[in-house]
């Protein structure tokens, strides 16, 4: 069997498995559904990956081995969960890259505005000029004679 045919058969088998899993989830309570959201979204990602399996991704022998499994989607998911791949590390890396980009953008914006366009804060403005004392408040008021 050609690589493309094997790939299509694996995708179809995994897709049917995903549909069964989806139908099972829809029969669960909302709390139970929430407990399985990571598994559901991970399996969807696996299914999307199986849509475009090229010969350099999986060989014909590998596709055939996966097709022999009664539940290839579940098996791939379990393998993923047991692997050393950690999506949380990827999230941390993305957060760090985003933060670095935001810092760089802020620095570039500050540099492009220049010092002349810097609007001083209230504290800076008060420190720059002394507030003159109210002279009328310092003088005692004249008493009104009766």
Secondary structure, 3 states (H helix, E strand, C coil): CCHHHHHHHHHHHHHHHHHHHHHHHHCCCHHHHHHCHHHHHHHHHHHHHHHCCCCCCCCHHHHHHHHHCCCHHHHHHHHHHHCCCCHHHHHHHHHHHHHHHHHHHHHHHHHHHCHHHCCCCHHHHHHHCCCCCCHHHHCCCCCCCC
